[in-house]
């Protein structure tokens, strides 16, 4: 049985608040559906490149994250192109950009390979 799903708007607000507390710049790049939108998190590590994380559920129904752009950071234009393709498919998509050279993220859930 899967855990209850937090509304997308509330999850994004909590992630931004957590980033604020940690002193990490974060901004909503695109607002999606307040209740059921999927969230993408773009982690911008400056010269080290970017990673895009997609919200998914694991086999047990728990929230997890998938490195949508692969195991290694990619140039920012490739990360942005991935996000643009996903927006064409899902109009309810949220995009949160986090800028942190250390790679800190505003979530505790597991990251899948």
Biopython code that builds the backbone (N, CA, C, O; Angstrom):
import numpy as np
from Bio.PDB.StructureBuilder import StructureBuilder

atoms = [
    (1, "UNK", "N", (0.845, -1.175, 0.000)),
    (1, "UNK", "CA", (0.000, 0.000, 0.000)),
    (1, "UNK", "C", (0.894, 1.243, 0.000)),
    (1, "UNK", "O", (1.858, 1.319, 0.762)),
    (2, "UNK", "N", (0.576, 2.196, -0.841)),
    (2, "UNK", "CA", (1.409, 3.395, -0.948)),
    (2, "UNK", "C", (1.025, 4.416, 0.115)),
    (2, "UNK", "O", (-0.107, 4.448, 0.599)),
    (3, "UNK", "N", (2.005, 5.253, 0.463)),
    (3, "UNK", "CA", (1.760, 6.315, 1.434)),
    (3, "UNK", "C", (0.925, 7.416, 0.792)),
    (3, "UNK", "O", (0.916, 7.543, -0.433)),
    (4, "UNK", "N", (0.228, 8.209, 1.590)),
    (4, "UNK", "CA", (-0.580, 9.291, 1.023)),
    (4, "UNK", "C", (0.315, 10.279, 0.260)),
    (4, "UNK", "O", (1.469, 10.505, 0.623)),
    (5, "UNK", "N", (-0.244, 10.849, -0.790)),
    (5, "UNK", "CA", (0.519, 11.767, -1.626)),
    (5, "UNK", "C", (0.274, 13.204, -1.194)),
    (5, "UNK", "O", (-0.869, 13.646, -1.072)),
    (6, "UNK", "N", (1.361, 13.923, -0.965)),
    (6, "UNK", "CA", (1.292, 15.336, -0.616)),
    (6, "UNK", "C", (1.016, 16.132, -1.885)),
    (6, "UNK", "O", (1.584, 15.837, -2.936)),
    (7, "UNK", "N", (0.159, 17.125, -1.799)),
    (7, "UNK", "CA", (-0.140, 17.953, -2.968)),
    (7, "UNK", "C", (1.134, 18.632, -3.453)),
    (7, "UNK", "O", (1.978, 19.042, -2.656)),
    (8, "UNK", "N", (1.257, 18.742, -4.765)),
    (8, "UNK", "CA", (2.476, 19.271, -5.381)),
    (8, "UNK", "C", (2.820, 20.663, -4.876)),
    (8, "UNK", "O", (3.978, 20.934, -4.555)),
    (9, "UNK", "N", (1.845, 21.540, -4.802)),
    (9, "UNK", "CA", (2.099, 22.912, -4.352)),
    (9, "UNK", "C", (2.694, 22.928, -2.949)),
    (9, "UNK", "O", (3.632, 23.678, -2.681)),
    (10, "UNK", "N", (2.157, 22.109, -2.059)),
    (10, "UNK", "CA", (2.661, 22.060, -0.687)),
    (10, "UNK", "C", (4.075, 21.496, -0.643)),
    (10, "UNK", "O", (4.917, 21.979, 0.114)),
    (11, "UNK", "N", (4.338, 20.471, -1.459)),
    (11, "UNK", "CA", (5.688, 19.894, -1.487)),
    (11, "UNK", "C", (6.690, 20.941, -1.958)),
    (11, "UNK", "O", (7.758, 21.083, -1.363)),
    (12, "UNK", "N", (6.361, 21.675, -3.017)),
    (12, "UNK", "CA", (7.271, 22.700, -3.558)),
    (12, "UNK", "C", (7.487, 23.807, -2.523)),
    (12, "UNK", "O", (8.620, 24.247, -2.329)),
    (13, "UNK", "N", (6.435, 24.259, -1.865)),
    (13, "UNK", "CA", (6.584, 25.289, -0.841)),
    (13, "UNK", "C", (7.495, 24.821, 0.294)),
    (13, "UNK", "O", (8.335, 25.579, 0.777)),
    (14, "UNK", "N", (7.324, 23.576, 0.711)),
    (14, "UNK", "CA", (8.167, 23.028, 1.780)),
    (14, "UNK", "C", (9.621, 22.911, 1.323)),
    (14, "UNK", "O", (10.534, 23.180, 2.104)),
    (15, "UNK", "N", (9.848, 22.515, 0.075)),
    (15, "UNK", "CA", (11.207, 22.395, -0.447)),
    (15, "UNK", "C", (11.894, 23.762, -0.492)),
    (15, "UNK", "O", (13.068, 23.879, -0.142)),
    (16, "UNK", "N", (11.169, 24.783, -0.918)),
    (16, "UNK", "CA", (11.745, 26.131, -0.966)),
    (16, "UNK", "C", (12.050, 26.615, 0.454)),
    (16, "UNK", "O", (13.094, 27.224, 0.687)),
    (17, "UNK", "N", (11.173, 26.355, 1.374)),
    (17, "UNK", "CA", (11.403, 26.745, 2.775)),
    (17, "UNK", "C", (12.631, 26.043, 3.329)),
    (17, "UNK", "O", (13.449, 26.661, 4.010)),
    (18, "UNK", "N", (12.763, 24.756, 3.040)),
    (18, "UNK", "CA", (13.929, 24.006, 3.516)),
    (18, "UNK", "C", (15.215, 24.589, 2.923)),
    (18, "UNK", "O", (16.217, 24.728, 3.624)),
    (19, "UNK", "N", (15.183, 24.925, 1.641)),
    (19, "UNK", "CA", (16.346, 25.544, 1.005)),
    (19, "UNK", "C", (16.667, 26.886, 1.664)),
    (19, "UNK", "O", (17.834, 27.194, 1.905)),
    (20, "UNK", "N", (15.638, 27.686, 1.957)),
    (20, "UNK", "CA", (15.849, 28.974, 2.624)),
    (20, "UNK", "C", (16.565, 28.784, 3.967)),
    (20, "UNK", "O", (17.498, 29.517, 4.295)),
    (21, "UNK", "N", (16.119, 27.806, 4.720)),
    (21, "UNK", "CA", (16.713, 27.534, 6.028)),
    (21, "UNK", "C", (18.184, 27.140, 5.883)),
    (21, "UNK", "O", (19.017, 27.521, 6.706)),
    (22, "UNK", "N", (18.498, 26.380, 4.838)),
    (22, "UNK", "CA", (19.876, 25.924, 4.610)),
    (22, "UNK", "C", (20.727, 26.943, 3.862)),
    (22, "UNK", "O", (21.920, 26.725, 3.653)),
    (23, "UNK", "N", (20.114, 28.061, 3.458)),
    (23, "UNK", "CA", (20.850, 29.077, 2.720)),
    (23, "UNK", "C", (21.150, 28.687, 1.284)),
    (23, "UNK", "O", (22.156, 29.111, 0.715)),
    (24, "UNK", "N", (20.278, 27.881, 0.702)),
    (24, "UNK", "CA", (20.452, 27.420, -0.678)),
    (24, "UNK", "C", (19.467, 28.169, -1.571)),
    (24, "UNK", "O", (18.264, 28.124, -1.314)),
    (25, "UNK", "N", (19.939, 28.858, -2.612)),
    (25, "UNK", "CA", (19.017, 29.532, -3.527)),
    (25, "UNK", "C", (18.134, 28.512, -4.258)),
    (25, "UNK", "O", (18.631, 27.525, -4.800)),
    (26, "UNK", "N", (16.834, 28.761, -4.264)),
    (26, "UNK", "CA", (15.886, 27.896, -4.963)),
    (26, "UNK", "C", (14.736, 28.741, -5.474)),
    (26, "UNK", "O", (14.314, 29.694, -4.819)),
    (27, "UNK", "N", (14.227, 28.388, -6.654)),
    (27, "UNK", "CA", (13.111, 29.141, -7.215)),
    (27, "UNK", "C", (12.223, 28.228, -8.056)),
    (27, "UNK", "O", (12.678, 27.244, -8.639)),
    (28, "UNK", "N", (10.950, 28.585, -8.097)),
    (28, "UNK", "CA", (10.018, 27.871, -8.957)),
    (28, "UNK", "C", (10.193, 28.436, -10.364)),
    (28, "UNK", "O", (9.967, 29.623, -10.597)),
    (29, "UNK", "N", (10.592, 27.585, -11.288)),
    (29, "UNK", "CA", (10.787, 27.999, -12.675)),
    (29, "UNK", "C", (9.486, 27.859, -13.444)),
    (29, "UNK", "O", (9.221, 28.616, -14.379)),
    (30, "UNK", "N", (8.671, 26.879, -13.042)),
    (30, "UNK", "CA", (7.376, 26.668, -13.690)),
    (30, "UNK", "C", (6.398, 26.096, -12.681)),
    (30, "UNK", "O", (6.697, 25.126, -11.985)),
    (31, "UNK", "N", (5.221, 26.713, -12.612)),
    (31, "UNK", "CA", (4.158, 26.198, -11.756)),
    (31, "UNK", "C", (3.312, 25.222, -12.542)),
    (31, "UNK", "O", (2.962, 25.461, -13.698)),
    (32, "UNK", "N", (2.990, 24.118, -11.892)),
    (32, "UNK", "CA", (2.120, 23.128, -12.506)),
    (32, "UNK", "C", (0.800, 23.055, -11.760)),
    (32, "UNK", "O", (0.401, 24.009, -11.092)),
    (33, "UNK", "N", (0.135, 21.941, -11.876)),
    (33, "UNK", "CA", (-1.130, 21.726, -11.186)),
    (33, "UNK", "C", (-0.881, 21.708, -9.681)),
    (33, "UNK", "O", (-0.014, 20.980, -9.199)),
    (34, "UNK", "N", (-1.645, 22.511, -8.943)),
    (34, "UNK", "CA", (-1.427, 22.662, -7.502)),
    (34, "UNK", "C", (-1.647, 21.373, -6.724)),
    (34, "UNK", "O", (-1.038, 21.163, -5.675)),
    (35, "UNK", "N", (-2.514, 20.515, -7.234)),
    (35, "UNK", "CA", (-2.839, 19.292, -6.500)),
    (35, "UNK", "C", (-2.051, 18.075, -6.958)),
    (35, "UNK", "O", (-1.513, 17.334, -6.136)),
    (36, "UNK", "N", (-1.982, 17.868, -8.259)),
    (36, "UNK", "CA", (-1.466, 16.584, -8.752)),
    (36, "UNK", "C", (-0.290, 16.696, -9.703)),
    (36, "UNK", "O", (0.077, 15.704, -10.334)),
    (37, "UNK", "N", (0.305, 17.852, -9.827)),
    (37, "UNK", "CA", (1.417, 17.994, -10.753)),
    (37, "UNK", "C", (2.642, 17.211, -10.315)),
    (37, "UNK", "O", (2.900, 17.069, -9.119)),
    (38, "UNK", "N", (3.392, 16.707, -11.273)),
    (38, "UNK", "CA", (4.658, 16.033, -11.007)),
    (38, "UNK", "C", (5.721, 17.113, -10.845)),
    (38, "UNK", "O", (5.626, 18.177, -11.455)),
    (39, "UNK", "N", (6.734, 16.843, -10.023)),
    (39, "UNK", "CA", (7.787, 17.822, -9.759)),
    (39, "UNK", "C", (9.105, 17.346, -10.348)),
    (39, "UNK", "O", (9.504, 16.196, -10.164)),
    (40, "UNK", "N", (9.786, 18.258, -11.069)),
    (40, "UNK", "CA", (11.164, 18.053, -11.486)),
    (40, "UNK", "C", (12.014, 19.019, -10.680)),
    (40, "UNK", "O", (11.632, 20.174, -10.492)),
    (41, "UNK", "N", (13.165, 18.555, -10.201)),
    (41, "UNK", "CA", (14.106, 19.419, -9.499)),
    (41, "UNK", "C", (15.377, 19.480, -10.332)),
    (41, "UNK", "O", (16.021, 18.463, -10.590)),
    (42, "UNK", "N", (15.726, 20.699, -10.748)),
    (42, "UNK", "CA", (16.975, 20.922, -11.483)),
    (42, "UNK", "C", (18.007, 21.399, -10.469)),
    (42, "UNK", "O", (17.867, 22.471, -9.880)),
    (43, "UNK", "N", (19.042, 20.593, -10.272)),
    (43, "UNK", "CA", (20.130, 20.952, -9.376)),
    (43, "UNK", "C", (21.249, 21.541, -10.213)),
    (43, "UNK", "O", (21.895, 20.834, -10.988)),
    (44, "UNK", "N", (21.478, 22.836, -10.056)),
    (44, "UNK", "CA", (22.515, 23.531, -10.803)),
    (44, "UNK", "C", (23.739, 23.632, -9.908)),
    (44, "UNK", "O", (23.717, 24.311, -8.882)),
    (45, "UNK", "N", (24.828, 22.937, -10.312)),
    (45, "UNK", "CA", (26.053, 22.917, -9.514)),
    (45, "UNK", "C", (27.122, 23.829, -10.103)),
    (45, "UNK", "O", (28.315, 23.633, -9.872)),
    (46, "UNK", "N", (26.682, 24.829, -10.867)),
    (46, "UNK", "CA", (27.620, 25.776, -11.464)),
    (46, "UNK", "C", (28.477, 25.104, -12.533)),
    (46, "UNK", "O", (27.956, 24.421, -13.414)),
    (47, "UNK", "N", (29.777, 25.298, -12.453)),
    (47, "UNK", "CA", (30.711, 24.748, -13.448)),
    (47, "UNK", "C", (30.707, 23.227, -13.476)),
    (47, "UNK", "O", (31.104, 22.630, -14.477)),
    (48, "UNK", "N", (30.268, 22.592, -12.402)),
    (48, "UNK", "CA", (30.220, 21.122, -12.340)),
    (48, "UNK", "C", (29.064, 20.535, -13.146)),
    (48, "UNK", "O", (29.019, 19.323, -13.356)),
    (49, "UNK", "N", (28.128, 21.371, -13.603)),
    (49, "UNK", "CA", (27.007, 20.897, -14.411)),
    (49, "UNK", "C", (25.710, 20.830, -13.634)),
    (49, "UNK", "O", (25.615, 21.291, -12.496)),
    (50, "UNK", "N", (24.716, 20.244, -14.277)),
    (50, "UNK", "CA", (23.362, 20.162, -13.711)),
    (50, "UNK", "C", (22.878, 18.722, -13.680)),
    (50, "UNK", "O", (23.322, 17.876, -14.456)),
    (51, "UNK", "N", (21.960, 18.471, -12.767)),
    (51, "UNK", "CA", (21.259, 17.192, -12.697)),
    (51, "UNK", "C", (19.769, 17.509, -12.601)),
    (51, "UNK", "O", (19.368, 18.484, -11.967)),
    (52, "UNK", "N", (18.965, 16.675, -13.236)),
    (52, "UNK", "CA", (17.515, 16.829, -13.130)),
    (52, "UNK", "C", (16.975, 15.585, -12.442)),
    (52, "UNK", "O", (17.262, 14.460, -12.853)),
    (53, "UNK", "N", (16.195, 15.795, -11.400)),
    (53, "UNK", "CA", (15.591, 14.714, -10.637)),
    (53, "UNK", "C", (14.089, 14.724, -10.880)),
    (53, "UNK", "O", (13.448, 15.774, -10.825)),
    (54, "UNK", "N", (13.534, 13.548, -11.149)),
    (54, "UNK", "CA", (12.109, 13.399, -11.405)),
    (54, "UNK", "C", (11.465, 12.631, -10.261)),
    (54, "UNK", "O", (11.991, 11.617, -9.804)),
    (55, "UNK", "N", (10.330, 13.122, -9.808)),
    (55, "UNK", "CA", (9.581, 12.468, -8.747)),
    (55, "UNK", "C", (8.968, 11.183, -9.290)),
    (55, "UNK", "O", (8.283, 11.202, -10.313)),
    (56, "UNK", "N", (9.212, 10.072, -8.607)),
    (56, "UNK", "CA", (8.658, 8.784, -8.999)),
    (56, "UNK", "C", (8.224, 8.036, -7.743)),
    (56, "UNK", "O", (8.457, 8.495, -6.624)),
    (57, "UNK", "N", (7.610, 6.914, -7.932)),
    (57, "UNK", "CA", (7.274, 6.009, -6.829)),
    (57, "UNK", "C", (8.057, 4.712, -7.024)),
    (57, "UNK", "O", (8.187, 4.226, -8.147)),
    (58, "UNK", "N", (8.576, 4.156, -5.937)),
    (58, "UNK", "CA", (9.283, 2.883, -6.039)),
    (58, "UNK", "C", (8.264, 1.747, -6.085)),
    (58, "UNK", "O", (7.057, 1.988, -6.081)),
    (59, "UNK", "N", (8.752, 0.524, -6.129)),
    (59, "UNK", "CA", (7.865, -0.640, -6.256)),
    (59, "UNK", "C", (6.882, -0.757, -5.093)),
    (59, "UNK", "O", (5.793, -1.308, -5.254)),
    (60, "UNK", "N", (7.263, -0.242, -3.922)),
    (60, "UNK", "CA", (6.388, -0.298, -2.750)),
    (60, "UNK", "C", (5.452, 0.904, -2.665)),
    (60, "UNK", "O", (4.648, 0.999, -1.737)),
    (61, "UNK", "N", (5.551, 1.823, -3.629)),
    (61, "UNK", "CA", (4.677, 2.984, -3.649)),
    (61, "UNK", "C", (5.208, 4.184, -2.877)),
    (61, "UNK", "O", (4.505, 5.183, -2.727)),
    (62, "UNK", "N", (6.450, 4.096, -2.385)),
    (62, "UNK", "CA", (7.053, 5.209, -1.648)),
    (62, "UNK", "C", (7.642, 6.231, -2.622)),
    (62, "UNK", "O", (8.112, 5.883, -3.705)),
    (63, "UNK", "N", (7.604, 7.501, -2.206)),
    (63, "UNK", "CA", (8.189, 8.553, -3.015)),
    (63, "UNK", "C", (9.687, 8.343, -3.125)),
    (63, "UNK", "O", (10.355, 8.029, -2.140)),
    (64, "UNK", "N", (10.207, 8.519, -4.328)),
    (64, "UNK", "CA", (11.643, 8.416, -4.591)),
    (64, "UNK", "C", (11.961, 9.388, -5.718)),
    (64, "UNK", "O", (11.061, 10.026, -6.265)),
    (65, "UNK", "N", (13.224, 9.499, -6.060)),
    (65, "UNK", "CA", (13.675, 10.404, -7.109)),
    (65, "UNK", "C", (14.535, 9.637, -8.088)),
    (65, "UNK", "O", (15.287, 8.740, -7.706)),
    (66, "UNK", "N", (14.421, 9.989, -9.330)),
    (66, "UNK", "CA", (15.185, 9.356, -10.397)),
    (66, "UNK", "C", (16.079, 10.417, -11.033)),
    (66, "UNK", "O", (15.621, 11.514, -11.351)),
    (67, "UNK", "N", (17.354, 10.083, -11.216)),
    (67, "UNK", "CA", (18.267, 10.993, -11.920)),
    (67, "UNK", "C", (17.892, 10.945, -13.402)),
    (67, "UNK", "O", (18.381, 10.101, -14.152)),
    (68, "UNK", "N", (17.035, 11.848, -13.799)),
    (68, "UNK", "CA", (16.437, 11.808, -15.132)),
    (68, "UNK", "C", (17.432, 12.087, -16.247)),
    (68, "UNK", "O", (17.227, 11.646, -17.378)),
    (69, "UNK", "N", (18.512, 12.813, -15.949)),
    (69, "UNK", "CA", (19.502, 13.132, -16.976)),
    (69, "UNK", "C", (20.710, 12.206, -16.910)),
    (69, "UNK", "O", (21.727, 12.473, -17.549)),
    (70, "UNK", "N", (20.612, 11.131, -16.154)),
    (70, "UNK", "CA", (21.697, 10.155, -16.080)),
    (70, "UNK", "C", (22.520, 10.285, -14.815)),
    (70, "UNK", "O", (22.290, 11.184, -14.005)),
    (71, "UNK", "N", (23.482, 9.388, -14.645)),
    (71, "UNK", "CA", (24.243, 9.328, -13.392)),
    (71, "UNK", "C", (25.245, 10.465, -13.194)),
    (71, "UNK", "O", (25.655, 10.734, -12.065)),
    (72, "UNK", "N", (25.637, 11.126, -14.265)),
    (72, "UNK", "CA", (26.623, 12.210, -14.178)),
    (72, "UNK", "C", (25.965, 13.552, -14.496)),
    (72, "UNK", "O", (25.006, 13.605, -15.266)),
    (73, "UNK", "N", (26.475, 14.635, -13.906)),
    (73, "UNK", "CA", (25.950, 15.963, -14.259)),
    (73, "UNK", "C", (26.131, 16.240, -15.752)),
    (73, "UNK", "O", (27.070, 15.750, -16.379)),
    (74, "UNK", "N", (25.217, 17.032, -16.305)),
    (74, "UNK", "CA", (25.250, 17.384, -17.723)),
    (74, "UNK", "C", (25.337, 18.905, -17.837)),
    (74, "UNK", "O", (25.043, 19.609, -16.871)),
    (75, "UNK", "N", (25.737, 19.426, -19.008)),
    (75, "UNK", "CA", (25.724, 20.880, -19.196)),
    (75, "UNK", "C", (24.303, 21.424, -19.017)),
    (75, "UNK", "O", (23.323, 20.712, -19.237)),
    (76, "UNK", "N", (24.209, 22.683, -18.619)),
    (76, "UNK", "CA", (22.903, 23.275, -18.327)),
    (76, "UNK", "C", (21.964, 23.245, -19.524)),
    (76, "UNK", "O", (20.763, 23.039, -19.350)),
    (77, "UNK", "N", (22.476, 23.443, -20.729)),
    (77, "UNK", "CA", (21.590, 23.427, -21.897)),
    (77, "UNK", "C", (20.960, 22.057, -22.104)),
    (77, "UNK", "O", (19.823, 21.972, -22.566)),
    (78, "UNK", "N", (21.671, 20.982, -21.771)),
    (78, "UNK", "CA", (21.089, 19.630, -21.893)),
    (78, "UNK", "C", (20.016, 19.411, -20.827)),
    (78, "UNK", "O", (18.985, 18.797, -21.101)),
    (79, "UNK", "N", (20.252, 19.907, -19.620)),
    (79, "UNK", "CA", (19.247, 19.795, -18.559)),
    (79, "UNK", "C", (17.989, 20.570, -18.938)),
    (79, "UNK", "O", (16.872, 20.085, -18.756)),
    (80, "UNK", "N", (18.182, 21.782, -19.469)),
    (80, "UNK", "CA", (17.038, 22.596, -19.883)),
    (80, "UNK", "C", (16.273, 21.953, -21.040)),
    (80, "UNK", "O", (15.046, 22.040, -21.097)),
    (81, "UNK", "N", (16.992, 21.311, -21.959)),
    (81, "UNK", "CA", (16.333, 20.631, -23.081)),
    (81, "UNK", "C", (15.489, 19.463, -22.574)),
    (81, "UNK", "O", (14.381, 19.243, -23.063)),
    (82, "UNK", "N", (16.006, 18.714, -21.597)),
    (82, "UNK", "CA", (15.236, 17.616, -21.012)),
    (82, "UNK", "C", (13.951, 18.156, -20.386)),
    (82, "UNK", "O", (12.872, 17.601, -20.598)),
    (83, "UNK", "N", (14.066, 19.232, -19.620)),
    (83, "UNK", "CA", (12.898, 19.819, -18.963)),
    (83, "UNK", "C", (11.886, 20.303, -20.000)),
    (83, "UNK", "O", (10.683, 20.110, -19.828)),
    (84, "UNK", "N", (12.364, 20.928, -21.072)),
    (84, "UNK", "CA", (11.466, 21.418, -22.132)),
    (84, "UNK", "C", (10.697, 20.257, -22.768)),
    (84, "UNK", "O", (9.503, 20.378, -23.042)),
    (85, "UNK", "N", (11.377, 19.139, -23.002)),
    (85, "UNK", "CA", (10.690, 17.966, -23.584)),
    (85, "UNK", "C", (9.618, 17.441, -22.634)),
    (85, "UNK", "O", (8.528, 17.072, -23.071)),
    (86, "UNK", "N", (9.919, 17.407, -21.347)),
    (86, "UNK", "CA", (8.939, 16.920, -20.374)),
    (86, "UNK", "C", (7.737, 17.854, -20.273)),
    (86, "UNK", "O", (6.607, 17.402, -20.088)),
    (87, "UNK", "N", (7.984, 19.157, -20.395)),
    (87, "UNK", "CA", (6.878, 20.130, -20.341)),
    (87, "UNK", "C", (5.944, 19.974, -21.532)),
    (87, "UNK", "O", (4.745, 20.222, -21.411)),
    (88, "UNK", "N", (6.480, 19.563, -22.687)),
    (88, "UNK", "CA", (5.626, 19.341, -23.860)),
    (88, "UNK", "C", (4.662, 18.181, -23.625)),
    (88, "UNK", "O", (3.552, 18.175, -24.156)),
    (89, "UNK", "N", (5.085, 17.201, -22.831)),
    (89, "UNK", "CA", (4.277, 16.014, -22.559)),
    (89, "UNK", "C", (3.327, 16.233, -21.383)),
    (89, "UNK", "O", (2.198, 15.742, -21.394)),
    (90, "UNK", "N", (3.782, 16.967, -20.374)),
    (90, "UNK", "CA", (3.011, 17.127, -19.137)),
    (90, "UNK", "C", (2.844, 18.603, -18.796)),
    (90, "UNK", "O", (3.766, 19.233, -18.276)),
    (91, "UNK", "N", (1.676, 19.151, -19.088)),
    (91, "UNK", "CA", (1.401, 20.568, -18.825)),
    (91, "UNK", "C", (1.232, 20.860, -17.342)),
    (91, "UNK", "O", (1.266, 22.022, -16.938)),
    (92, "UNK", "N", (1.052, 19.832, -16.525)),
    (92, "UNK", "CA", (0.865, 20.014, -15.083)),
    (92, "UNK", "C", (2.188, 19.987, -14.319)),
    (92, "UNK", "O", (2.187, 20.009, -13.088)),
    (93, "UNK", "N", (3.289, 19.940, -15.015)),
    (93, "UNK", "CA", (4.617, 19.772, -14.443)),
    (93, "UNK", "C", (5.096, 21.002, -13.670)),
    (93, "UNK", "O", (4.946, 22.134, -14.129)),
    (94, "UNK", "N", (5.668, 20.764, -12.499)),
    (94, "UNK", "CA", (6.348, 21.793, -11.712)),
    (94, "UNK", "C", (7.838, 21.661, -11.955)),
    (94, "UNK", "O", (8.345, 20.547, -12.091)),
    (95, "UNK", "N", (8.553, 22.786, -12.013)),
    (95, "UNK", "CA", (10.010, 22.762, -12.127)),
    (95, "UNK", "C", (10.580, 23.654, -11.036)),
    (95, "UNK", "O", (10.288, 24.848, -10.972)),
    (96, "UNK", "N", (11.397, 23.057, -10.183)),
    (96, "UNK", "CA", (12.064, 23.763, -9.105)),
    (96, "UNK", "C", (13.561, 23.749, -9.395)),
    (96, "UNK", "O", (14.142, 22.680, -9.581)),
    (97, "UNK", "N", (14.192, 24.923, -9.436)),
    (97, "UNK", "CA", (15.636, 24.981, -9.662)),
    (97, "UNK", "C", (16.342, 25.318, -8.357)),
    (97, "UNK", "O", (16.007, 26.284, -7.672)),
    (98, "UNK", "N", (17.330, 24.488, -8.037)),
    (98, "UNK", "CA", (18.134, 24.645, -6.834)),
    (98, "UNK", "C", (19.564, 24.899, -7.278)),
    (98, "UNK", "O", (20.097, 24.161, -8.107)),
    (99, "UNK", "N", (20.190, 25.934, -6.738)),
    (99, "UNK", "CA", (21.574, 26.263, -7.093)),
    (99, "UNK", "C", (22.468, 26.011, -5.894)),
    (99, "UNK", "O", (22.440, 26.756, -4.915)),
    (100, "UNK", "N", (23.271, 24.940, -5.982)),
    (100, "UNK", "CA", (24.164, 24.607, -4.880)),
    (100, "UNK", "C", (25.363, 23.827, -5.397)),
    (100, "UNK", "O", (25.217, 22.706, -5.886)),
    (101, "UNK", "N", (26.532, 24.412, -5.290)),
    (101, "UNK", "CA", (27.761, 23.760, -5.769)),
    (101, "UNK", "C", (28.061, 22.477, -5.003)),
    (101, "UNK", "O", (28.716, 21.580, -5.532)),
    (102, "UNK", "N", (27.585, 22.383, -3.756)),
    (102, "UNK", "CA", (27.813, 21.193, -2.940)),
    (102, "UNK", "C", (26.853, 20.052, -3.300)),
    (102, "UNK", "O", (27.066, 18.915, -2.878)),
    (103, "UNK", "N", (25.821, 20.334, -4.059)),
    (103, "UNK", "CA", (24.877, 19.305, -4.473)),
    (103, "UNK", "C", (23.814, 18.965, -3.461)),
    (103, "UNK", "O", (23.226, 17.886, -3.525)),
    (104, "UNK", "N", (23.550, 19.868, -2.520)),
    (104, "UNK", "CA", (22.496, 19.596, -1.527)),
    (104, "UNK", "C", (21.129, 19.729, -2.183)),
    (104, "UNK", "O", (20.912, 20.593, -3.033)),
    (105, "UNK", "N", (20.217, 18.864, -1.776)),
    (105, "UNK", "CA", (18.867, 18.826, -2.339)),
    (105, "UNK", "C", (17.831, 19.028, -1.242)),
    (105, "UNK", "O", (18.091, 18.713, -0.080)),
    (106, "UNK", "N", (16.650, 19.553, -1.602)),
    (106, "UNK", "CA", (15.624, 19.837, -0.585)),
    (106, "UNK", "C", (14.704, 18.663, -0.291)),
    (106, "UNK", "O", (13.537, 18.863, 0.047)),
    (107, "UNK", "N", (15.206, 17.447, -0.414)),
    (107, "UNK", "CA", (14.378, 16.293, -0.094)),
    (107, "UNK", "C", (15.230, 15.196, 0.528)),
    (107, "UNK", "O", (16.441, 15.134, 0.314)),
    (108, "UNK", "N", (14.575, 14.325, 1.305)),
    (108, "UNK", "CA", (15.264, 13.232, 1.982)),
    (108, "UNK", "C", (15.006, 11.875, 1.353)),
    (108, "UNK", "O", (15.666, 10.892, 1.690)),
    (109, "UNK", "N", (14.057, 11.823, 0.448)),
    (109, "UNK", "CA", (13.694, 10.532, -0.132)),
    (109, "UNK", "C", (14.859, 9.928, -0.918)),
    (109, "UNK", "O", (15.798, 10.621, -1.311)),
    (110, "UNK", "N", (14.768, 8.644, -1.127)),
    (110, "UNK", "CA", (15.827, 7.904, -1.811)),
    (110, "UNK", "C", (15.962, 8.339, -3.265)),
    (110, "UNK", "O", (14.985, 8.707, -3.917)),
    (111, "UNK", "N", (17.196, 8.285, -3.755)),
    (111, "UNK", "CA", (17.484, 8.584, -5.156)),
    (111, "UNK", "C", (17.779, 7.253, -5.840)),
    (111, "UNK", "O", (18.697, 6.530, -5.452)),
    (112, "UNK", "N", (16.985, 6.942, -6.862)),
    (112, "UNK", "CA", (17.172, 5.702, -7.610)),
    (112, "UNK", "C", (18.252, 5.905, -8.662)),
    (112, "UNK", "O", (18.490, 7.029, -9.103)),
    (113, "UNK", "N", (18.909, 4.819, -9.066)),
    (113, "UNK", "CA", (20.012, 4.881, -10.043)),
    (113, "UNK", "C", (19.636, 5.273, -11.389)),
    (113, "UNK", "O", (20.491, 5.352, -12.271)),
]
sb = StructureBuilder()
sb.init_structure("model")
sb.init_model(0)
sb.init_chain("A")
sb.init_seg("    ")
for serial, (resi, resn, name, xyz) in enumerate(atoms, 1):
    if name == "N":
        sb.init_residue(resn, " ", resi, " ")
    sb.init_atom(name, np.array(xyz, "f"), 0.0, 1.0, " ", f" {name:<3s}", serial, name[0])
structure = sb.get_structure()
